[in-house]
Structures are given as C-alpha cells and as structure tokens.
Amino acid sequence: MTETLLKNARCVLTMNDAQDELRGVDIRIKDGVITEIGQGLASSGAVVLADSTLITPGLVNTHHHLYQTLTRAVPGGQDALLFGWLQRLYPIWAKFGPEEMFISAQIGLAELALSGCTMSSDHLYLYPNGARLDDTIAAAGEVGLRFHPTRGAMSIGESDGGLPPDSLVEKEEAILNDCIRVVDQFHDPNPGAMVRVGLAPCSPFSVTHDLMREAALLARDKGVMLHTHLAENDEDIAYSLEKFGCRPGQYAEDLGWTGDDVWHAHCVKLDGKEIDLFAKTKTGVAHCPCSNCRLGSGIAPVRAMRDAGVPVALGVDGSASNDVGNLVTEARQTMLLQRVALGADAMSAREALTIATRGGAEVLGRGDCGQIAVSKRADIALWDLKSIEAAGSWDPAALLLAGPRKVKHLFVEGRQVVRDGTITTIDLPRVIERQNQLAAALAN
C-alpha cells in the first residue's frame, strides 16, 4: 500500500455538500483514495508539509483540443472570427501526424497540470496522416492526468458545403467503426478510472444529422458520454436556422443529444427556452470564457444557467483559440465576465472555483472525484500561500481574486505529478524543445 500524508494544511476547500472549509487538518492518501481527514494524524509513509498551502480538489477541464498547442498565435488567425479562424488553420492541421498529436497533447496536459488540473477531456476531431486517438491517450498516460478523450469526427467537407477541407473529413461508416474500437480498447467504466472515452462529432456544421443520431445511439449502447460544440456564436445560430430550420438546442434534442450523459461546449448563445431544456434534462455545458473572448463570441449566460439548474463546468478550449491552457485563470475569467455582465455580486470567487472543481467532475459523470472527502479519489491541488500573488491576501480561500495562478504540488490518483511547481512525470524541457521544432516545421 502506498501512503502519503498532507500535513497541517492552512486551509482546505472541500467542495463537499456542506462546502466545509477546514483549517489545520491532515489528509491521508492511500492507494489513490482519500482515507482520512483530521488533526494530528500519524503516517508511516511520505509526509508533505502543507502548513503554508491552500488545498483544493484538482481542477477539471471539460473542453480542449490538445493538438492545437502546436498552433498558438498563428498570424492570420489572431484576429479572425470563428469560421474564418477555422479556415486559416485547417490547412496547417492537415499536416499533422501521430508525433504531432502525441507531443502537443503532452504539452497541453503538462500546462494544465501546472495550473492545478487533475482531470481533462479532449476533443480530437481530425486524424490526418495516420494520427489516432491512441496518440493522445498514450501522452496522457505518461503525463499522469486523469483523461477523458473523445473520439471526434468531421464528415462534411468543402465539396459538400462544409467548412473543413475534404482531406480532413472521414467516411461516416469508418468513423463509427473507429468509435467502437477506441471504446472497446480504452474505456474504463470503473470508479477511479484513469481513462474514459466519449463520442464527439465535431459540430452540427461539420457532420450530418445521421452521424449525430447514430453516435448518440452508439454511445448509449456502449454506456459512454457524448460531446460536441453548440451555439458558440451568432454564425452558429444563423447556420442552424438556415440549414435545420431550428435553433441549436432544438436540433440537439431532436437528435438525442440532451441528457445527463451529454455535455456541450460553449453554449454562448443559448436562449431562455434552451436553458430550460438543458436544466430539465441535466445536459451539461463546458464554459470556455477565454476562448469566447478571444474569438469575440460573447459572454455565455452562466448565471442564468446555474440559477436554472444547468450543470456547468469549465474548459480552456483549444490552444489555437485561447491561446493558453491555465484552468485557474479560466475560473477567474468566468467570475469576472459574469460580474461585467450582471454586477459585482453576480458570482463569487468560491462559486467559480466550485464550478472548476466539483462542477467539472459532475459534468463528466465522475462522482468519485471533485471533492476533498473520505472515499473520494486523491486528486488534490496544493497552492503556495507564500507566493507573491497571495502576499497580503486576507482570505486564503479567495484563490481566484488574489492567487497564485500555478500550483505548488499536484496529486492525481495519489501520485505526485507536480512537486514544487515542476512536472515530475516527463522530461518537460525536452518535450518543449521537440514541440518548438515541430511548430517551426509546420510554419515552413
């Protein structure tokens, strides 16, 4: 049995049902699980002094395109709206292969880990030059984050009126067959699972309604979750009205894409009826505030969603539209945008952090994660309250108001992935060097 004791934490935000905040407590971790919380606990294993730290559950990222870490700040895409941005980047992404997918995923996941993230989804919807979902799963296994990869897809190319070039789309029969393959090979439904696979046709404007419907049927047959982009901006709404004769929420419901096994990215432009639909069906939303700002998509109605009972989580989105992957910064931006839209009392720092932790775990169907509580998985972030950002803060729990922005220690399933602000699981400087070499080759 492996055991670690986190000793004498200055403050612990549990995110339990009572929202308890504890002071001066120890947390015992055994075999990947939190087994005891109390004061003066003895340990025969490793001890981590936590007296100058804030402890939170690990943050949960529910929307990403990890491959895009290779295309940050691309000229010609920096100031474009969504559809123009995609058209600028598709030809570059068409040059990717297995190594690009693997290295970019390692970079993206390591970046998330340094921001306190212990579990991340990924939406990979293009597979050029032999790339497979397997490449990102292998990367996550080395970095050590809990991983929810989704088998995305595009099937409507330019010749059929779609946005992506024909070289990046796939035949729908091949898509569904590969969905079956990756679920059967990688998906683990058990508590404590390190990998769970979802199905994720890219968007209503890049796949047919038949594929959307078939993916929903397949996911429910296999017992896995569904994910896609929805109602991201005004162009998205106009496309839905023109092509489908209805708004995105109605389109999703008609195709079986609502329910507690579904989460949609963005949902910036949901109207009141769609919010009520998502609340009634417990359909989840991955809110991506920094990407929405970067692409000028708007401010998602997170306050209205939360008040109605919609499950809301956070996502950093792809690194070509953010262009960073810091999840604690994403949580802060969530809080700030709701205040800009509705007033300074619209969202507290604690509520935004709850969305970033327990909220994400619940949207991904992970009741075993997202809380500091006995029997929950040991996915734990320790934040250094001696950092310059926290100096002078009167409330150590108000992480999103002051700081810090990077984690000191990070445990995933009880394994220390970050120690003293450094990734322990991979040779990060070497991976960064290779990433830069690949990016330079793509630019030529």
Buried (B, 14 or more C-beta within 10 A) or exposed (E): EEBBBBBBBBBBBBBBEEEBBBEBBBBBBBEBBBBBBEEEBEBEEEBBEBEBBBBBBBBBBBBBBBBBBBBBEBEEBEEBEBBBBBBBBBEBBBEBBBEBBBBBBBBBBBBBBBBBBBBBBBBBBBBBEEBBBBBBBBBBEBBBBBBBBBBBBBBBBBEEEBBBBEEBBBEBEEBBEBBBBBBEEBBEEEEBBBBBBBBBBBBBBBBBBEBBBBBBEBBBEBEBBBBBBBBBBBBBBEBBEEEBEEBBBBBBBBBBBBBBBBBBBBBBBBBEEBBBBBBEBBBBBBBBBBBBBBBEBBBBBBBBBBEBEBBBBBBBBBBBBBBBBBBBBBBBBBBBBBBEBBEEEBBBBBBBBBBBBBBBBBBBBBEBBBBBBBEBBBBBBBBBBEBEBBEEBEEBBBBBBBBBBBBBBBBBBBBBBBEEBEBBBBEBEEBBEBBEEBBEEBEE
